[in-house]
Amino acid sequence: MKQDGKTCPIARAATIIGSRWTAQILRELINNGARRFQELQESLAGIPPNTLSSRLKMLEESGIVKREIYETRPPRAEYELTAKGRKMSAIIAAMRDWGERYG
Amino acid sequence: MKQDGKTCPIARAATIIGSRWTAQILRELINNGARRFQELQESLAGIPPNTLSSRLKMLEESGIVKREIYETRPPRAEYELTAKGRKMSAIIAAMRDWGERYG
């Protein structure tokens, strides 16, 4: 099977999952639904804020995460998975199973 | 759930899957069994030989891939998955499903 990075579906998923912290951000959103930036940062102990910010931006641009603004006072922004993002939960679950047993 | 990269099983799986080309190398070994270096390079059109070499080394050191030497003349080396490596196929399958539909 000859497939370059552009056409292989596995490579497309790997591009998303592969960046450090991305799988853990997705885990947080799968487990908890909508999350504020600050909440994500607290759950992912050790993530630099700049990294969290750039990962969320990448996930938004990929259509995996959406940012919702709520008109509270002060307004607050929350991140949540899109339908496309929620479908990644099977990948995250398989990664968890493997990591618990063999990682 | 507070978990850093060392204790989170998802992060441990992401460390393996995350490097560019790694998921595709695993796909080749899952689909084809034992593979020679040259065969992997031909299947993964576009992978630089140095990258293939360093990914295989990382996968060997992680206990996912083993290198077998066959006493043919000339001797030949083949790479294949260990039991731990074969258990990653559920992750790769989930990545393929997602990538085909949404990637």
N, CA and C atoms of all chains as a GROMACS GRO file, in nm:
protein
  618
    1MET      N    1   0.085  -0.120   0.000
    1MET     CA    2   0.000   0.000   0.000
    1MET      C    3   0.088   0.124   0.000
    2LYS      N    4   0.089   0.194  -0.111
    2LYS     CA    5   0.167   0.317  -0.118
    2LYS      C    6   0.076   0.435  -0.085
    3GLN      N    7   0.110   0.507   0.019
    3GLN     CA    8   0.027   0.622   0.054
    3GLN      C    9   0.114   0.726   0.119
    4ASP      N   10   0.106   0.846   0.072
    4ASP     CA   11   0.184   0.949   0.138
    4ASP      C   12   0.102   1.012   0.250
    5GLY      N   13   0.164   1.108   0.319
    5GLY     CA   14   0.098   1.166   0.435
    5GLY      C   15  -0.032   1.236   0.402
    6LYS      N   16  -0.048   1.277   0.277
    6LYS     CA   17  -0.168   1.352   0.243
    6LYS      C   18  -0.288   1.262   0.223
    7THR      N   19  -0.266   1.140   0.174
    7THR     CA   20  -0.381   1.058   0.140
    7THR      C   21  -0.412   0.951   0.244
    8CYS      N   22  -0.317   0.917   0.329
    8CYS     CA   23  -0.340   0.808   0.424
    8CYS      C   24  -0.425   0.858   0.542
    9PRO      N   25  -0.542   0.794   0.564
    9PRO     CA   26  -0.628   0.840   0.673
    9PRO      C   27  -0.562   0.825   0.810
   10ILE      N   28  -0.476   0.724   0.825
   10ILE     CA   29  -0.407   0.705   0.953
   10ILE      C   30  -0.312   0.822   0.978
   11ALA      N   31  -0.246   0.865   0.871
   11ALA     CA   32  -0.156   0.980   0.886
   11ALA      C   33  -0.233   1.107   0.922
   12ARG      N   34  -0.353   1.121   0.868
   12ARG     CA   35  -0.431   1.241   0.900
   12ARG      C   36  -0.470   1.241   1.047
   13ALA      N   37  -0.509   1.125   1.099
   13ALA     CA   38  -0.540   1.118   1.242
   13ALA      C   39  -0.413   1.140   1.326
   14ALA      N   40  -0.301   1.086   1.279
   14ALA     CA   41  -0.176   1.100   1.355
   14ALA      C   42  -0.133   1.246   1.364
   15THR      N   43  -0.161   1.322   1.260
   15THR     CA   44  -0.125   1.463   1.262
   15THR      C   45  -0.195   1.535   1.377
   16ILE      N   46  -0.319   1.496   1.404
   16ILE     CA   47  -0.394   1.559   1.512
   16ILE      C   48  -0.347   1.506   1.648
   17ILE      N   49  -0.345   1.376   1.660
   17ILE     CA   50  -0.316   1.311   1.788
   17ILE      C   51  -0.169   1.328   1.828
   18GLY      N   52  -0.085   1.348   1.725
   18GLY     CA   53   0.056   1.334   1.748
   18GLY      C   54   0.124   1.445   1.828
   19SER      N   55   0.074   1.567   1.820
   19SER     CA   56   0.145   1.674   1.891
   19SER      C   57   0.134   1.652   2.042
   20ARG      N   58   0.244   1.672   2.109
   20ARG     CA   59   0.246   1.652   2.254
   20ARG      C   60   0.133   1.728   2.322
   21TRP      N   61   0.065   1.667   2.415
   21TRP     CA   62  -0.048   1.719   2.493
   21TRP      C   63  -0.183   1.711   2.422
   22THR      N   64  -0.183   1.694   2.290
   22THR     CA   65  -0.312   1.701   2.220
   22THR      C   66  -0.407   1.591   2.266
   23ALA      N   67  -0.355   1.468   2.276
   23ALA     CA   68  -0.442   1.357   2.317
   23ALA      C   69  -0.498   1.382   2.457
   24GLN      N   70  -0.417   1.446   2.542
   24GLN     CA   71  -0.464   1.471   2.679
   24GLN      C   72  -0.568   1.583   2.684
   25ILE      N   73  -0.553   1.683   2.597
   25ILE     CA   74  -0.656   1.787   2.588
   25ILE      C   75  -0.788   1.722   2.543
   26LEU      N   76  -0.781   1.637   2.444
   26LEU     CA   77  -0.902   1.570   2.396
   26LEU      C   78  -0.964   1.485   2.507
   27ARG      N   79  -0.881   1.414   2.581
   27ARG     CA   80  -0.930   1.334   2.695
   27ARG      C   81  -1.009   1.422   2.792
   28GLU      N   82  -0.955   1.539   2.826
   28GLU     CA   83  -1.024   1.628   2.919
   28GLU      C   84  -1.160   1.671   2.866
   29LEU      N   85  -1.165   1.702   2.736
   29LEU     CA   86  -1.292   1.748   2.678
   29LEU      C   87  -1.391   1.633   2.662
   30ILE      N   88  -1.341   1.513   2.633
   30ILE     CA   89  -1.429   1.396   2.626
   30ILE      C   90  -1.487   1.366   2.764
   31ASN      N   91  -1.403   1.373   2.866
   31ASN     CA   92  -1.448   1.336   3.001
   31ASN      C   93  -1.536   1.442   3.066
   32ASN      N   94  -1.514   1.568   3.031
   32ASN     CA   95  -1.578   1.675   3.108
   32ASN      C   96  -1.668   1.767   3.028
   33GLY      N   97  -1.677   1.748   2.898
   33GLY     CA   98  -1.757   1.842   2.818
   33GLY      C   99  -1.686   1.976   2.810
   34ALA      N  100  -1.761   2.084   2.808
   34ALA     CA  101  -1.704   2.217   2.790
   34ALA      C  102  -1.608   2.252   2.904
   35ARG      N  103  -1.497   2.314   2.867
   35ARG     CA  104  -1.393   2.349   2.963
   35ARG      C  105  -1.339   2.487   2.934
   36ARG      N  106  -1.314   2.562   3.041
   36ARG     CA  107  -1.247   2.690   3.023
   36ARG      C  108  -1.096   2.669   3.015
   37PHE      N  109  -1.031   2.767   2.956
   37PHE     CA  110  -0.885   2.760   2.940
   37PHE      C  111  -0.818   2.727   3.074
   38GLN      N  112  -0.861   2.802   3.176
   38GLN     CA  113  -0.801   2.786   3.309
   38GLN      C  114  -0.821   2.644   3.364
   39GLU      N  115  -0.939   2.590   3.340
   39GLU     CA  116  -0.968   2.454   3.387
   39GLU      C  117  -0.880   2.351   3.316
   40LEU      N  118  -0.863   2.370   3.187
   40LEU     CA  119  -0.775   2.279   3.112
   40LEU      C  120  -0.633   2.286   3.166
   41GLN      N  121  -0.591   2.409   3.190
   41GLN     CA  122  -0.454   2.426   3.237
   41GLN      C  123  -0.433   2.357   3.372
   42GLU      N  124  -0.533   2.367   3.460
   42GLU     CA  125  -0.521   2.304   3.590
   42GLU      C  126  -0.523   2.151   3.581
   43SER      N  127  -0.606   2.098   3.490
   43SER     CA  128  -0.613   1.951   3.478
   43SER      C  129  -0.484   1.895   3.419
   44LEU      N  130  -0.428   1.968   3.324
   44LEU     CA  131  -0.308   1.920   3.256
   44LEU      C  132  -0.187   1.980   3.324
   45ALA      N  133  -0.164   1.934   3.445
   45ALA     CA  134  -0.055   1.990   3.525
   45ALA      C  135   0.074   1.982   3.446
   46GLY      N  136   0.137   2.093   3.429
   46GLY     CA  137   0.266   2.094   3.360
   46GLY      C  138   0.260   2.149   3.219
   47ILE      N  139   0.140   2.171   3.166
   47ILE     CA  140   0.134   2.224   3.028
   47ILE      C  141   0.165   2.373   3.031
   48PRO      N  142   0.259   2.420   2.950
   48PRO     CA  143   0.284   2.564   2.943
   48PRO      C  144   0.164   2.633   2.876
   49PRO      N  145   0.119   2.748   2.927
   49PRO     CA  146   0.003   2.817   2.871
   49PRO      C  147   0.015   2.843   2.720
   50ASN      N  148   0.135   2.877   2.674
   50ASN     CA  149   0.152   2.901   2.530
   50ASN      C  150   0.126   2.775   2.450
   51THR      N  151   0.166   2.661   2.504
   51THR     CA  152   0.143   2.534   2.436
   51THR      C  153  -0.005   2.503   2.433
   52LEU      N  154  -0.073   2.520   2.547
   52LEU     CA  155  -0.218   2.494   2.550
   52LEU      C  156  -0.289   2.583   2.448
   53SER      N  157  -0.249   2.709   2.445
   53SER     CA  158  -0.310   2.803   2.354
   53SER      C  159  -0.290   2.760   2.208
   54SER      N  160  -0.168   2.720   2.173
   54SER     CA  161  -0.143   2.685   2.033
   54SER      C  162  -0.210   2.552   1.997
   55ARG      N  163  -0.218   2.459   2.092
   55ARG     CA  164  -0.288   2.333   2.062
   55ARG      C  165  -0.438   2.356   2.042
   56LEU      N  166  -0.497   2.442   2.126
   56LEU     CA  167  -0.641   2.471   2.110
   56LEU      C  168  -0.667   2.538   1.976
   57LYS      N  169  -0.576   2.625   1.936
   57LYS     CA  170  -0.591   2.692   1.808
   57LYS      C  171  -0.584   2.592   1.692
   58MET      N  172  -0.487   2.502   1.700
   58MET     CA  173  -0.473   2.398   1.597
   58MET      C  174  -0.599   2.311   1.592
   59LEU      N  175  -0.651   2.275   1.710
   59LEU     CA  176  -0.771   2.190   1.715
   59LEU      C  177  -0.894   2.265   1.661
   60GLU      N  178  -0.900   2.394   1.688
   60GLU     CA  179  -1.009   2.474   1.630
   60GLU      C  180  -0.998   2.478   1.478
   61GLU      N  181  -0.877   2.505   1.429
   61GLU     CA  182  -0.857   2.515   1.284
   61GLU      C  183  -0.884   2.382   1.214
   62SER      N  184  -0.866   2.272   1.288
   62SER     CA  185  -0.892   2.140   1.230
   62SER      C  186  -1.038   2.099   1.244
   63GLY      N  187  -1.118   2.184   1.306
   63GLY     CA  188  -1.260   2.152   1.321
   63GLY      C  189  -1.290   2.048   1.427
   64ILE      N  190  -1.198   2.030   1.522
   64ILE     CA  191  -1.214   1.927   1.626
   64ILE      C  192  -1.273   1.990   1.752
   65VAL      N  193  -1.235   2.114   1.776
   65VAL     CA  194  -1.277   2.186   1.896
   65VAL      C  195  -1.343   2.316   1.852
   66LYS      N  196  -1.446   2.358   1.924
   66LYS     CA  197  -1.501   2.491   1.899
   66LYS      C  198  -1.498   2.572   2.028
   67ARG      N  199  -1.492   2.702   2.010
   67ARG     CA  200  -1.483   2.794   2.122
   67ARG      C  201  -1.616   2.867   2.130
   68GLU      N  202  -1.682   2.858   2.245
   68GLU     CA  203  -1.811   2.923   2.264
   68GLU      C  204  -1.794   3.037   2.364
   69ILE      N  205  -1.850   3.152   2.329
   69ILE     CA  206  -1.846   3.266   2.420
   69ILE      C  207  -1.981   3.277   2.490
   70TYR      N  208  -1.982   3.281   2.620
   70TYR     CA  209  -2.106   3.296   2.696
   70TYR      C  210  -2.117   3.438   2.748
   71GLU      N  211  -2.236   3.495   2.733
   71GLU     CA  212  -2.256   3.638   2.764
   71GLU      C  213  -2.281   3.660   2.912
   72THR      N  214  -2.201   3.597   2.993
   72THR     CA  215  -2.207   3.626   3.137
   72THR      C  216  -2.130   3.755   3.161
   73ARG      N  217  -2.129   3.801   3.286
   73ARG     CA  218  -2.053   3.921   3.318
   73ARG      C  219  -1.951   3.886   3.425
   74PRO      N  220  -1.822   3.880   3.396
   74PRO     CA  221  -1.761   3.902   3.263
   74PRO      C  222  -1.791   3.785   3.169
   75PRO      N  223  -1.784   3.810   3.036
   75PRO     CA  224  -1.809   3.701   2.941
   75PRO      C  225  -1.705   3.590   2.963
   76ARG      N  226  -1.744   3.470   2.938
   76ARG     CA  227  -1.645   3.362   2.948
   76ARG      C  228  -1.645   3.276   2.822
   77ALA      N  229  -1.527   3.224   2.792
   77ALA     CA  230  -1.511   3.138   2.674
   77ALA      C  231  -1.492   2.995   2.720
   78GLU      N  232  -1.558   2.904   2.655
   78GLU     CA  233  -1.538   2.763   2.685
   78GLU      C  234  -1.506   2.687   2.557
   79TYR      N  235  -1.424   2.585   2.574
   79TYR     CA  236  -1.386   2.499   2.462
   79TYR      C  237  -1.465   2.370   2.471
   80GLU      N  238  -1.516   2.323   2.358
   80GLU     CA  239  -1.581   2.193   2.358
   80GLU      C  240  -1.557   2.123   2.225
   81LEU      N  241  -1.582   1.994   2.224
   81LEU     CA  242  -1.561   1.917   2.102
   81LEU      C  243  -1.673   1.941   2.002
   82THR      N  244  -1.638   1.944   1.876
   82THR     CA  245  -1.738   1.939   1.769
   82THR      C  246  -1.780   1.792   1.751
   83ALA      N  247  -1.876   1.767   1.662
   83ALA     CA  248  -1.914   1.628   1.632
   83ALA      C  249  -1.792   1.550   1.580
   84LYS      N  250  -1.716   1.614   1.493
   84LYS     CA  251  -1.594   1.552   1.440
   84LYS      C  252  -1.495   1.519   1.552
   85GLY      N  253  -1.487   1.609   1.649
   85GLY     CA  254  -1.397   1.587   1.762
   85GLY      C  255  -1.446   1.474   1.852
   86ARG      N  256  -1.577   1.468   1.874
   86ARG     CA  257  -1.629   1.362   1.961
   86ARG      C  258  -1.603   1.225   1.902
   87LYS      N  259  -1.594   1.219   1.770
   87LYS     CA  260  -1.569   1.089   1.706
   87LYS      C  261  -1.426   1.041   1.728
   88MET      N  262  -1.341   1.128   1.781
   88MET     CA  263  -1.205   1.083   1.814
   88MET      C  264  -1.201   1.002   1.943
   89SER      N  265  -1.312   0.994   2.014
   89SER     CA  266  -1.306   0.929   2.145
   89SER      C  267  -1.269   0.780   2.133
   90ALA      N  268  -1.302   0.716   2.020
   90ALA     CA  269  -1.263   0.576   2.003
   90ALA      C  270  -1.110   0.562   1.998
   91ILE      N  271  -1.046   0.661   1.938
   91ILE     CA  272  -0.898   0.657   1.931
   91ILE      C  273  -0.840   0.675   2.071
   92ILE      N  274  -0.894   0.773   2.143
   92ILE     CA  275  -0.843   0.800   2.277
   92ILE      C  276  -0.866   0.680   2.369
   93ALA      N  277  -0.983   0.617   2.355
   93ALA     CA  278  -1.012   0.499   2.438
   93ALA      C  279  -0.915   0.385   2.407
   94ALA      N  280  -0.885   0.364   2.278
   94ALA     CA  281  -0.790   0.258   2.241
   94ALA      C  282  -0.651   0.291   2.293
   95MET      N  283  -0.614   0.419   2.291
   95MET     CA  284  -0.483   0.460   2.345
   95MET      C  285  -0.477   0.436   2.495
   96ARG      N  286  -0.588   0.466   2.564
   96ARG     CA  287  -0.590   0.444   2.709
   96ARG      C  288  -0.574   0.296   2.740
   97ASP      N  289  -0.652   0.211   2.670
   97ASP     CA  290  -0.644   0.066   2.696
   97ASP      C  291  -0.501   0.016   2.679
   98TRP      N  292  -0.440   0.056   2.569
   98TRP     CA  293  -0.304   0.009   2.542
   98TRP      C  294  -0.207   0.064   2.648
   99GLY      N  295  -0.218   0.194   2.676
   99GLY     CA  296  -0.125   0.257   2.770
   99GLY      C  297  -0.135   0.198   2.910
  100GLU      N  298  -0.258   0.163   2.950
  100GLU     CA  299  -0.275   0.106   3.084
  100GLU      C  300  -0.210  -0.032   3.094
  101ARG      N  301  -0.216  -0.105   2.985
  101ARG     CA  302  -0.164  -0.240   2.991
  101ARG      C  303  -0.016  -0.250   2.956
  102TYR      N  304   0.026  -0.170   2.860
  102TYR     CA  305   0.161  -0.189   2.804
  102TYR      C  306   0.249  -0.066   2.808
  103GLY      N  307   0.192   0.052   2.827
  103GLY     CA  308   0.269   0.175   2.807
  103GLY      C  309   0.377   0.196   2.911
  104MET      N  310  -0.907   1.521   3.671
  104MET     CA  311  -0.803   1.418   3.667
  104MET      C  312  -0.668   1.487   3.641
  105LYS      N  313  -0.585   1.491   3.742
  105LYS     CA  314  -0.451   1.549   3.725
  105LYS      C  315  -0.353   1.438   3.693
  106GLN      N  316  -0.293   1.448   3.577
  106GLN     CA  317  -0.195   1.346   3.541
  106GLN      C  318  -0.090   1.410   3.452
  107ASP      N  319   0.034   1.389   3.483
  107ASP     CA  320   0.136   1.444   3.395
  107ASP      C  321   0.171   1.340   3.288
  108GLY      N  322   0.263   1.377   3.201
  108GLY     CA  323   0.297   1.291   3.089
  108GLY      C  324   0.352   1.155   3.132
  109LYS      N  325   0.406   1.146   3.251
  109LYS     CA  326   0.468   1.021   3.293
  109LYS      C  327   0.364   0.919   3.339
  110THR      N  328   0.255   0.965   3.399
  110THR     CA  329   0.161   0.870   3.457
  110THR      C  330   0.038   0.846   3.371
  111CYS      N  331   0.008   0.935   3.280
  111CYS     CA  332  -0.116   0.918   3.202
  111CYS      C  333  -0.096   0.814   3.092
  112PRO      N  334  -0.177   0.706   3.092
  112PRO     CA  335  -0.160   0.603   2.990
  112PRO      C  336  -0.183   0.654   2.848
  113ILE      N  337  -0.272   0.752   2.834
  113ILE     CA  338  -0.296   0.809   2.701
  113ILE      C  339  -0.172   0.881   2.651
  114ALA      N  340  -0.105   0.950   2.742
  114ALA     CA  341   0.018   1.019   2.704
  114ALA      C  342   0.127   0.920   2.664
  115ARG      N  343   0.130   0.806   2.732
  115ARG     CA  344   0.232   0.707   2.698
  115ARG      C  345   0.207   0.653   2.556
  116ALA      N  346   0.082   0.627   2.524
  116ALA     CA  347   0.051   0.582   2.388
  116ALA      C  348   0.080   0.693   2.286
  117ALA      N  349   0.049   0.817   2.324
  117ALA     CA  350   0.070   0.929   2.232
  117ALA      C  351   0.218   0.947   2.201
  118THR      N  352   0.304   0.919   2.298
  118THR     CA  353   0.448   0.932   2.275
  118THR      C  354   0.493   0.839   2.164
  119ILE      N  355   0.433   0.721   2.158
  119ILE     CA  356   0.470   0.624   2.054
  119ILE      C  357   0.407   0.663   1.920
  120ILE      N  358   0.277   0.685   1.923
  120ILE     CA  359   0.202   0.709   1.799
  120ILE      C  360   0.234   0.845   1.738
  121GLY      N  361   0.279   0.937   1.826
  121GLY     CA  362   0.282   1.076   1.786
  121GLY      C  363   0.389   1.117   1.688
  122SER      N  364   0.504   1.049   1.687
  122SER     CA  365   0.609   1.094   1.596
  122SER      C  366   0.566   1.070   1.452
  123ARG      N  367   0.594   1.167   1.368
  123ARG     CA  368   0.556   1.156   1.227
  123ARG      C  369   0.606   1.025   1.168
  124TRP      N  370   0.524   0.957   1.092
  124TRP     CA  371   0.549   0.830   1.023
  124TRP      C  372   0.529   0.707   1.111
  125THR      N  373   0.532   0.723   1.243
  125THR     CA  374   0.529   0.604   1.329
  125THR      C  375   0.402   0.523   1.308
  126ALA      N  376   0.287   0.591   1.306
  126ALA     CA  377   0.161   0.519   1.289
  126ALA      C  378   0.159   0.445   1.155
  127GLN      N  379   0.221   0.505   1.053
  127GLN     CA  380   0.221   0.440   0.922
  127GLN      C  381   0.316   0.320   0.918
  128ILE      N  382   0.428   0.328   0.991
  128ILE     CA  383   0.517   0.212   1.002
  128ILE      C  384   0.442   0.098   1.070
  129LEU      N  385   0.370   0.130   1.177
  129LEU     CA  386   0.293   0.026   1.247
  129LEU      C  387   0.188  -0.034   1.155
  130ARG      N  388   0.121   0.051   1.079
  130ARG     CA  389   0.021   0.001   0.983
  130ARG      C  390   0.083  -0.101   0.887
  131GLU      N  391   0.201  -0.070   0.835
  131GLU     CA  392   0.266  -0.163   0.741
  131GLU      C  393   0.296  -0.297   0.807
  132LEU      N  394   0.342  -0.292   0.933
  132LEU     CA  395   0.378  -0.416   1.002
  132LEU      C  396   0.252  -0.494   1.042
  133ILE      N  397   0.146  -0.423   1.077
  133ILE     CA  398   0.019  -0.490   1.109
  133ILE      C  399  -0.036  -0.558   0.984
  134ASN      N  400  -0.032  -0.488   0.872
  134ASN     CA  401  -0.092  -0.542   0.750
  134ASN      C  402  -0.009  -0.653   0.686
  135ASN      N  403   0.122  -0.646   0.702
  135ASN     CA  404   0.209  -0.734   0.624
  135ASN      C  405   0.296  -0.828   0.706
  136GLY      N  406   0.293  -0.820   0.837
  136GLY     CA  407   0.385  -0.903   0.916
  136GLY      C  408   0.527  -0.853   0.901
  137ALA      N  409   0.624  -0.945   0.901
  137ALA     CA  410   0.764  -0.907   0.896
  137ALA      C  411   0.798  -0.831   0.768
  138ARG      N  412   0.879  -0.728   0.781
  138ARG     CA  413   0.914  -0.643   0.668
  138ARG      C  414   1.062  -0.608   0.674
  139ARG      N  415   1.127  -0.607   0.559
  139ARG     CA  416   1.265  -0.560   0.553
  139ARG      C  417   1.265  -0.409   0.544
  140PHE      N  418   1.379  -0.352   0.580
  140PHE     CA  419   1.394  -0.206   0.578
  140PHE      C  420   1.354  -0.152   0.441
  141GLN      N  421   1.407  -0.216   0.338
  141GLN     CA  422   1.384  -0.169   0.201
  141GLN      C  423   1.235  -0.174   0.165
  142GLU      N  424   1.169  -0.279   0.212
  142GLU     CA  425   1.025  -0.292   0.183
  142GLU      C  426   0.945  -0.181   0.252
  143LEU      N  427   0.984  -0.151   0.376
  143LEU     CA  428   0.915  -0.043   0.448
  143LEU      C  429   0.936   0.088   0.375
  144GLN      N  430   1.059   0.110   0.333
  144GLN     CA  431   1.090   0.236   0.266
  144GLN      C  432   1.008   0.251   0.137
  145GLU      N  433   0.992   0.140   0.064
  145GLU     CA  434   0.915   0.148  -0.060
  145GLU      C  435   0.766   0.171  -0.034
  146SER      N  436   0.714   0.108   0.072
  146SER     CA  437   0.572   0.125   0.102
  146SER      C  438   0.542   0.267   0.149
  147LEU      N  439   0.634   0.322   0.227
  147LEU     CA  440   0.612   0.455   0.284
  147LEU      C  441   0.679   0.556   0.194
  148ALA      N  442   0.621   0.573   0.076
  148ALA     CA  443   0.680   0.661  -0.023
  148ALA      C  444   0.700   0.798   0.039
  149GLY      N  445   0.823   0.845   0.033
  149GLY     CA  446   0.850   0.978   0.085
  149GLY      C  447   0.923   0.979   0.218
  150ILE      N  448   0.933   0.865   0.286
  150ILE     CA  449   1.001   0.868   0.416
  150ILE      C  450   1.152   0.873   0.392
  151PRO      N  451   1.222   0.969   0.455
  151PRO     CA  452   1.368   0.970   0.442
  151PRO      C  453   1.427   0.850   0.518
  152PRO      N  454   1.528   0.783   0.459
  152PRO     CA  455   1.587   0.663   0.522
  152PRO      C  456   1.633   0.689   0.666
  153ASN      N  457   1.688   0.805   0.693
  153ASN     CA  458   1.732   0.836   0.830
  153ASN      C  459   1.615   0.838   0.927
  154THR      N  460   1.502   0.889   0.879
  154THR     CA  461   1.384   0.894   0.964
  154THR      C  462   1.331   0.754   0.990
  155LEU      N  463   1.325   0.672   0.885
  155LEU     CA  464   1.280   0.533   0.903
  155LEU      C  465   1.370   0.462   1.002
  156SER      N  466   1.499   0.481   0.986
  156SER     CA  467   1.595   0.418   1.075
  156SER      C  468   1.575   0.460   1.221
  157SER      N  469   1.557   0.590   1.243
  157SER     CA  470   1.543   0.635   1.382
  157SER      C  471   1.408   0.595   1.441
  158ARG      N  472   1.303   0.591   1.360
  158ARG     CA  473   1.172   0.545   1.411
  158ARG      C  474   1.177   0.398   1.450
  159LEU      N  475   1.242   0.316   1.365
  159LEU     CA  476   1.252   0.173   1.396
  159LEU      C  477   1.332   0.152   1.524
  160LYS      N  478   1.436   0.232   1.541
  160LYS     CA  479   1.517   0.220   1.662
  160LYS      C  480   1.433   0.256   1.785
  161MET      N  481   1.358   0.365   1.776
  161MET     CA  482   1.271   0.406   1.887
  161MET      C  483   1.169   0.296   1.918
  162LEU      N  484   1.111   0.238   1.813
  162LEU     CA  485   1.009   0.134   1.834
  162LEU      C  486   1.072   0.008   1.894
  163GLU      N  487   1.195  -0.022   1.854
  163GLU     CA  488   1.266  -0.135   1.916
  163GLU      C  489   1.292  -0.107   2.064
  164GLU      N  490   1.340   0.012   2.094
  164GLU     CA  491   1.373   0.046   2.233
  164GLU      C  492   1.248   0.048   2.320
  165SER      N  493   1.132   0.076   2.258
  165SER     CA  494   1.006   0.078   2.333
  165SER      C  495   0.943  -0.061   2.342
  166GLY      N  496   1.006  -0.160   2.282
  166GLY     CA  497   0.953  -0.296   2.290
  166GLY      C  498   0.833  -0.320   2.202
  167ILE      N  499   0.815  -0.237   2.097
  167ILE     CA  500   0.700  -0.249   2.008
  167ILE      C  501   0.737  -0.331   1.884
  168VAL      N  502   0.861  -0.315   1.841
  168VAL     CA  503   0.910  -0.382   1.721
  168VAL      C  504   1.034  -0.462   1.759
  169LYS      N  505   1.051  -0.578   1.696
  169LYS     CA  506   1.178  -0.650   1.714
  169LYS      C  507   1.241  -0.674   1.578
  170ARG      N  508   1.372  -0.686   1.582
  170ARG     CA  509   1.448  -0.705   1.458
  170ARG      C  510   1.500  -0.848   1.460
  171GLU      N  511   1.465  -0.923   1.358
  171GLU     CA  512   1.510  -1.063   1.350
  171GLU      C  513   1.612  -1.076   1.238
  172ILE      N  514   1.721  -1.147   1.267
  172ILE     CA  515   1.822  -1.172   1.163
  172ILE      C  516   1.804  -1.314   1.111
  173TYR      N  517   1.789  -1.330   0.983
  173TYR     CA  518   1.777  -1.463   0.923
  173TYR      C  519   1.908  -1.501   0.858
  174GLU      N  520   1.949  -1.627   0.883
  174GLU     CA  521   2.081  -1.672   0.838
  174GLU      C  522   2.079  -1.719   0.693
  175THR      N  523   2.019  -1.638   0.610
  175THR     CA  524   2.029  -1.668   0.467
  175THR      C  525   2.163  -1.617   0.418
  176ARG      N  526   2.192  -1.638   0.290
  176ARG     CA  527   2.318  -1.585   0.236
  176ARG      C  528   2.285  -1.493   0.120
  177PRO      N  529   2.300  -1.360   0.133
  177PRO     CA  530   2.350  -1.292   0.254
  177PRO      C  531   2.243  -1.290   0.363
  178PRO      N  532   2.283  -1.271   0.489
  178PRO     CA  533   2.185  -1.266   0.598
  178PRO      C  534   2.090  -1.150   0.575
  179ARG      N  535   1.966  -1.164   0.619
  179ARG     CA  536   1.876  -1.050   0.605
  179ARG      C  537   1.807  -1.022   0.738
  180ALA      N  538   1.777  -0.895   0.758
  180ALA     CA  539   1.711  -0.851   0.882
  180ALA      C  540   1.568  -0.815   0.848
  181GLU      N  541   1.477  -0.857   0.936
  181GLU     CA  542   1.337  -0.818   0.918
  181GLU      C  543   1.283  -0.760   1.047
  182TYR      N  544   1.194  -0.666   1.030
  182TYR     CA  545   1.130  -0.603   1.145
  182TYR      C  546   0.990  -0.660   1.159
  183GLU      N  547   0.952  -0.690   1.283
  183GLU     CA  548   0.814  -0.734   1.305
  183GLU      C  549   0.766  -0.684   1.441
  184LEU      N  550   0.637  -0.687   1.460
  184LEU     CA  551   0.580  -0.641   1.586
  184LEU      C  552   0.600  -0.744   1.696
  185THR      N  553   0.624  -0.697   1.817
  185THR     CA  554   0.619  -0.782   1.936
  185THR      C  555   0.471  -0.798   1.975
  186ALA      N  556   0.445  -0.878   2.078
  186ALA     CA  557   0.307  -0.891   2.128
  186ALA      C  558   0.255  -0.754   2.172
  187LYS      N  559   0.339  -0.679   2.242
  187LYS     CA  560   0.301  -0.543   2.285
  187LYS      C  561   0.269  -0.454   2.164
  188GLY      N  562   0.345  -0.470   2.058
  188GLY     CA  563   0.322  -0.391   1.937
  188GLY      C  564   0.193  -0.431   1.867
  189ARG      N  565   0.167  -0.563   1.863
  189ARG     CA  566   0.044  -0.608   1.795
  189ARG      C  567  -0.080  -0.553   1.866
  190LYS      N  568  -0.068  -0.528   1.995
  190LYS     CA  569  -0.183  -0.476   2.070
  190LYS      C  570  -0.213  -0.330   2.034
  191MET      N  571  -0.123  -0.268   1.959
  191MET     CA  572  -0.152  -0.131   1.916
  191MET      C  573  -0.248  -0.129   1.796
  192SER      N  574  -0.280  -0.245   1.742
  192SER     CA  575  -0.360  -0.242   1.620
  192SER      C  576  -0.499  -0.182   1.642
  193ALA      N  577  -0.552  -0.191   1.765
  193ALA     CA  578  -0.683  -0.128   1.791
  193ALA      C  579  -0.673   0.024   1.778
  194ILE      N  580  -0.560   0.080   1.818
  194ILE     CA  581  -0.541   0.225   1.806
  194ILE      C  582  -0.534   0.264   1.658
  195ILE      N  583  -0.454   0.187   1.585
  195ILE     CA  584  -0.438   0.218   1.442
  195ILE      C  585  -0.571   0.203   1.368
  196ALA      N  586  -0.648   0.101   1.405
  196ALA     CA  587  -0.779   0.081   1.340
  196ALA      C  588  -0.872   0.198   1.371
  197ALA      N  589  -0.872   0.245   1.496
  197ALA     CA  590  -0.958   0.359   1.532
  197ALA      C  591  -0.913   0.485   1.458
  198MET      N  592  -0.781   0.501   1.441
  198MET     CA  593  -0.730   0.617   1.368
  198MET      C  594  -0.771   0.609   1.221
  199ARG      N  595  -0.767   0.489   1.165
  199ARG     CA  596  -0.807   0.474   1.024
  199ARG      C  597  -0.956   0.509   1.008
  200ASP      N  598  -1.039   0.454   1.097
  200ASP     CA  599  -1.183   0.481   1.088
  200ASP      C  600  -1.211   0.631   1.091
  201TRP      N  601  -1.148   0.698   1.186
  201TRP     CA  602  -1.171   0.841   1.200
  201TRP      C  603  -1.118   0.916   1.077
  202GLY      N  604  -0.996   0.881   1.037
  202GLY     CA  605  -0.933   0.952   0.925
  202GLY      C  606  -1.011   0.936   0.795
  203GLU      N  607  -1.067   0.817   0.775
  203GLU     CA  608  -1.143   0.794   0.652
  203GLU      C  609  -1.270   0.878   0.649
  204ARG      N  610  -1.330   0.895   0.768
  204ARG     CA  611  -1.456   0.966   0.770
  204ARG      C  612  -1.440   1.118   0.785
  205TYR      N  613  -1.341   1.157   0.866
  205TYR     CA  614  -1.334   1.298   0.906
  205TYR      C  615  -1.202   1.366   0.876
  206GLY      N  616  -1.097   1.287   0.850
  206GLY     CA  617  -0.961   1.346   0.847
  206GLY      C  618  -0.940   1.437   0.727
   0.00000   0.00000   0.00000
